[in-house]
Each structure stands twice: as structure tokens, then as C-alpha cells.
Amino acid sequence: MKSLLTQDEWSFLADLRAYLDGLDPALIEATRRENIEDPMQPREHGRQFLRRLGADGWLGVSWPREYGGQGRSALEHWLFAEELYNRRLPNGLLTLNSIGPVLVRLGSDLQKQQYLLRILAGELEFAIGYSEPDAGSDLASLRTKAVRDGDEYVVNGQKIWTTGASVATHLWLAVRTGTPESRHRGVSLLITPMDAPGITIRPIITQGGERTNAVFLDDVRIPAEQRVGEENAGWAAITAALNFERMFYHNEPRWELRQLVHWADDAGLFEEETAQAHELRTVVGELAVDVEICRLFAQRGARILAAGRVPYAEASANKIWWGELRQRICDTGLDLIGEDGTIAYGSPYAPGDGHLERGLRSSPVWRFGGGTNEIQLDIIATRGLGMEK
Ligand SMILES: Cc1cc2nc3c(=O)[nH]c(=O)nc-3n(C[C@H](O)[C@H](O)[C@H](O)COP(=O)(O)OP(=O)(O)OC[C@H]3O[C@@H](n4cnc5c(N)ncnc54)[C@H](O)[C@@H]3O)c2cc1C
């Protein structure tokens, strides 16, 4: 089969793999464990790992050289994220792959100076503050209000599902600066330090056991120079960041399928010549094809980015396929395991260490996270197929 990667892309990958193989195994193992435990919140070892990569010049693969990046293509950046994920190591998902590139395009000179090099050093972690209790799919109805007071904005309101807020250094905060009816034309984007006075964070634990948060903002004062773009023009920064984010969903199904294969292998099921074993092989083969399709969806989006265009519909298609496939793999796995499959993650008796059980509990939330699948279908219909709303 013809390779989908160019020679340069293969050699980039070989260099990256050699670099990662040479890192301190104790740090890698501690980071991997921490990341499997909760991939949504990079913590102590994850940060240490990202700082190591930053110091060695491995972060910001596709960022322009003038901002400290390697100046490579979006596809190579995507390969970097994939390789790290395959090793279950944090790849700086939102900060490095989504916020950073938007700052490169839309940030002021001051913001570029303040943030870009520190992101590349692995020092900064952004959480995304878009959703509110009454503004999710219909984000343009958000109400968290920012009122200009001299050189500052004073912000009041509440955000919800602010994943990573408890470990982040900054919040990428969407606020209303226009009239209540101004919808997406009255939204601004403010970079907010997480330790600013007036911010309270409360945990929300999802059914999969991962932590997300509610964030309350009471008279939080943010310098106006921390607004990204013009006042009331924050929508462009939000949609650009969301498109980048959706391109980087793709590896979990592969990892979950591996857990299924490990379990079946350990149970000796691939060796048997029974009808069930035959069915198992067929099912695993079909899922492996679907995992590869997921990868190709994401890779196609990365190629579109590399060509200087925005993969609106492709990013949405990728996100739907990814989320639904995760759920399907875990569901199929538990069916194959039978009733022992319901033994919860964390129990020493859980087959396959309970990863599929936990995966089945956590995967439904991804019908919502990153924008619901129904909304993605709308984007595919309008942006991708040119249908009218
Ligand atoms: C685990 C997790 C992590 C998240 N992390 C973040 C984060 O870090 N930062 C952040 O800002 N947000 C985050 N979110 C929020 C996420 O983006 C929202 O949940 C999502 O946009 C949906 O909003 P909602 O929950 O208010 O649901 P609603 O918008 O109320 O939707 C409810 C249902 O109605 C459907 N629906 C709504 N409108 C339409 C329509 N026009 N056409 C068809 N169907 C429609 C939806 O598809 C959904 O099924 C996260 C969510 C989850 C679950």
C-alpha cells in the first residue's frame, strides 16, 4: 500500500520516536500512569514532562520559527500529538494545539510576547471558559458580562464544564461585552489568570470519574490589553480554537481497542477455533478498520490545515466518528467479556484492568464535550455540503 506520509514526515517521526525513547524511563512511566488516570488534567509529572520537551525544543512543531516553534507543517504537528497520545503521554492538547496557534494568528504583539514562549516552555496551561449553565450549543447566548472600567474589564458570571480549570494557569474566557441581544457580535475573549481575585472553582466529577469544573467570576478585574482581538470580535478566536481542538481528537479509540485485544489475548481467545473466537476476530478486525478511518479523518483535516485552509466540516466529522467509535469499542468489549465486564475500573478483579468499563462510562460525555454531535452534523450539512440552515 502506498504510504500516506512523505519521506520528510517519516523522518520527522523517526527523530521524534528516537528522542522519546531516550527520555528518563521513570519520568515517562510516572507521566503515563498519571495521564491514564485522568487525561483531562495534566498534573505534576505531566507538567514536568512537557517542560522537558519544551527545554529540548520539541513543543510547537508547526509554530513559526519566529515564535520559537520548529516551523514544520500542521501534519507534522498532528503526527507529534498522535505519537505522544499513542504512548499515553500528554501532548498539551488545548494549550499547544489550539490556543497557541490562535494567539499566533490573532494575538497582539504584547500577548505573543507574554504567552507564546512560555507555552513552548511547557509553563502555561489554559482552560477553556466558553460554556455556561444556559449557553452550551447556543454559545452566542452567553451572559458572563465584562464591563469596561478604565484600562480594565470587570467580569461577573458563571462558567461550567471548564475542564482543567483547577490545574490551569489561565482561562481562555468568553464574555459578553455587547448588548444582551448582540449574540455572537457582542462576545469578546479575555485571557484571565486563574489566580485572579474573584475566581472560585468547584469540581464536577463526570460519570467516567474524570474531573471538570464550574467556575464563578465575581468582580474579576482583567486588564483590557488581555483581550484577544477587537472588542466584540471574540467569536473568530473561539471558532478558530474549536476547529483546532476538534482536529486533535482521534487516538483514544485505538488505545481502547488495544485494551480489548490485550484482554482477549490474555484470555487465550485468539488461539481458540470456536465459533465465538471466529466472531471475536471478525469484530476486532472490523473495529481496527474503523479506528484507522478515525485516524484518516483527522489526518485529512491536518492536511487541509497544512494547505492553509480551515477544516470546518472535516473537524466535525472527525469529532463525531471519534466519539461514537470510542463508545462502540467499549460497548463491544464489555459484551464480549460478559458479566465480569461490569466490574468497575479500580477493582483488582476487573478484566483488562477495567479500562473498557471506565471507557464505556466516560465515552457518552464526548457526545457533548467539544460541541455536541448534533451541532457537528449541522456544521457538516452547512459548511461541508452547502445545505441551507
Ligand atoms: C466532559 C465535558 C468537558 C467539557 N469541557 C468544556 C470546556 O473545557 N470548556 C467549555 O467551555 N465547555 C466544555 N464542555 C461543554 C460542552 O461544550 C457543552 O456541553 C456542549 O456545547 C453542549 O452544551 P450543553 O451541555 O449546554 O447542552 P445543550 O446545548 O443544552 O444541548 C442539549 C441537547 O440538545 C441538542 N441540541 C441543542 N441545540 C440543538 C440544535 N440547534 N439542533 C439539534 N440539537 C440541538 C444537543 O445536541 C444536546 O443533545 C464540556 C462538556 C463535557 C461533557
The ligand as an SDF file (V2000), in Angstrom:
LIG
                    3D

 53 58  0  0  0  0  0  0  0  0999 V2000
  -16.7040   16.2200   29.5870 C   0  0  0  0  0  0  0  0  0  0  0  0
  -17.0030   17.5880   29.0800 C   0  0  0  0  0  0  0  0  0  0  0  0
  -15.9830   18.5120   29.0050 C   0  0  0  0  0  0  0  0  0  0  0  0
  -16.2630   19.8030   28.5640 C   0  0  0  0  0  0  0  0  0  0  0  0
  -15.2560   20.7200   28.5700 N   0  0  0  0  0  0  0  0  0  0  0  0
  -15.5500   22.0040   28.2840 C   0  0  0  0  0  0  0  0  0  0  0  0
  -14.5660   23.0110   28.4530 C   0  0  0  0  0  0  0  0  0  0  0  0
  -13.4300   22.7240   28.8250 O   0  0  0  0  0  0  0  0  0  0  0  0
  -14.9140   24.2960   28.2320 N   0  0  0  0  0  0  0  0  0  0  0  0
  -16.1770   24.6580   27.8250 C   0  0  0  0  0  0  0  0  0  0  0  0
  -16.4160   25.8350   27.6200 O   0  0  0  0  0  0  0  0  0  0  0  0
  -17.1420   23.7140   27.6460 N   0  0  0  0  0  0  0  0  0  0  0  0
  -16.8530   22.4100   27.8850 C   0  0  0  0  0  0  0  0  0  0  0  0
  -17.8290   21.4530   27.7590 N   0  0  0  0  0  0  0  0  0  0  0  0
  -19.1770   21.8690   27.4000 C   0  0  0  0  0  0  0  0  0  0  0  0
  -19.6660   21.4160   26.0400 C   0  0  0  0  0  0  0  0  0  0  0  0
  -19.0730   22.1710   25.0150 O   0  0  0  0  0  0  0  0  0  0  0  0
  -21.1850   21.5410   26.0840 C   0  0  0  0  0  0  0  0  0  0  0  0
  -21.6540   20.5200   26.9360 O   0  0  0  0  0  0  0  0  0  0  0  0
  -21.8090   21.4130   24.7390 C   0  0  0  0  0  0  0  0  0  0  0  0
  -21.5160   22.5150   23.9380 O   0  0  0  0  0  0  0  0  0  0  0  0
  -23.3350   21.2530   24.8420 C   0  0  0  0  0  0  0  0  0  0  0  0
  -23.9090   22.2480   25.6240 O   0  0  0  0  0  0  0  0  0  0  0  0
  -24.9590   21.8680   26.7700 P   0  0  0  0  0  0  0  0  0  0  0  0
  -24.2900   20.8790   27.6750 O   0  0  0  0  0  0  0  0  0  0  0  0
  -25.4510   23.1350   27.3590 O   0  0  0  0  0  0  0  0  0  0  0  0
  -26.1290   21.0940   26.0470 O   0  0  0  0  0  0  0  0  0  0  0  0
  -27.3050   21.7700   25.2090 P   0  0  0  0  0  0  0  0  0  0  0  0
  -26.7610   22.7760   24.2900 O   0  0  0  0  0  0  0  0  0  0  0  0
  -28.3740   22.2010   26.1610 O   0  0  0  0  0  0  0  0  0  0  0  0
  -27.8130   20.5460   24.3620 O   0  0  0  0  0  0  0  0  0  0  0  0
  -28.7000   19.5420   24.9010 C   0  0  0  0  0  0  0  0  0  0  0  0
  -29.1060   18.6120   23.7640 C   0  0  0  0  0  0  0  0  0  0  0  0
  -29.8550   19.3370   22.7690 O   0  0  0  0  0  0  0  0  0  0  0  0
  -29.2450   19.2030   21.4910 C   0  0  0  0  0  0  0  0  0  0  0  0
  -29.3330   20.4570   20.7400 N   0  0  0  0  0  0  0  0  0  0  0  0
  -29.1160   21.7070   21.2060 C   0  0  0  0  0  0  0  0  0  0  0  0
  -29.2470   22.6110   20.2070 N   0  0  0  0  0  0  0  0  0  0  0  0
  -29.5260   21.9150   19.0880 C   0  0  0  0  0  0  0  0  0  0  0  0
  -29.7410   22.2720   17.7150 C   0  0  0  0  0  0  0  0  0  0  0  0
  -29.7080   23.5380   17.3120 N   0  0  0  0  0  0  0  0  0  0  0  0
  -30.0080   21.2740   16.8300 N   0  0  0  0  0  0  0  0  0  0  0  0
  -30.0410   19.9660   17.2410 C   0  0  0  0  0  0  0  0  0  0  0  0
  -29.8460   19.5700   18.5170 N   0  0  0  0  0  0  0  0  0  0  0  0
  -29.5740   20.5210   19.4270 C   0  0  0  0  0  0  0  0  0  0  0  0
  -27.7880   18.9050   21.7740 C   0  0  0  0  0  0  0  0  0  0  0  0
  -27.1720   18.2440   20.6880 O   0  0  0  0  0  0  0  0  0  0  0  0
  -27.8900   18.0330   23.0150 C   0  0  0  0  0  0  0  0  0  0  0  0
  -28.1650   16.7060   22.6510 O   0  0  0  0  0  0  0  0  0  0  0  0
  -17.5720   20.1500   28.1610 C   0  0  0  0  0  0  0  0  0  0  0  0
  -18.5990   19.1970   28.2210 C   0  0  0  0  0  0  0  0  0  0  0  0
  -18.3220   17.9390   28.6780 C   0  0  0  0  0  0  0  0  0  0  0  0
  -19.4480   16.9500   28.7450 C   0  0  0  0  0  0  0  0  0  0  0  0
  1  2  1  0
  2  3  1  0
  2 52  2  0
  3  4  2  0
  4  5  1  0
  4 50  1  0
  5  6  2  0
  6  7  1  0
  6 13  1  0
  7  8  2  0
  7  9  1  0
  9 10  1  0
 10 11  2  0
 10 12  1  0
 12 13  2  0
 13 14  1  0
 14 15  1  0
 14 50  1  0
 15 16  1  0
 16 17  1  0
 16 18  1  0
 18 19  1  0
 18 20  1  0
 20 21  1  0
 20 22  1  0
 22 23  1  0
 23 24  1  0
 24 25  2  0
 24 26  1  0
 24 27  1  0
 27 28  1  0
 28 29  2  0
 28 30  1  0
 28 31  1  0
 31 32  1  0
 32 33  1  0
 33 34  1  0
 33 48  1  0
 34 35  1  0
 35 36  1  0
 35 46  1  0
 36 37  1  0
 36 45  1  0
 37 38  2  0
 38 39  1  0
 39 40  1  0
 39 45  2  0
 40 41  1  0
 40 42  2  0
 42 43  1  0
 43 44  2  0
 44 45  1  0
 46 47  1  0
 46 48  1  0
 48 49  1  0
 50 51  2  0
 51 52  1  0
 52 53  1  0
M  END
$$$$
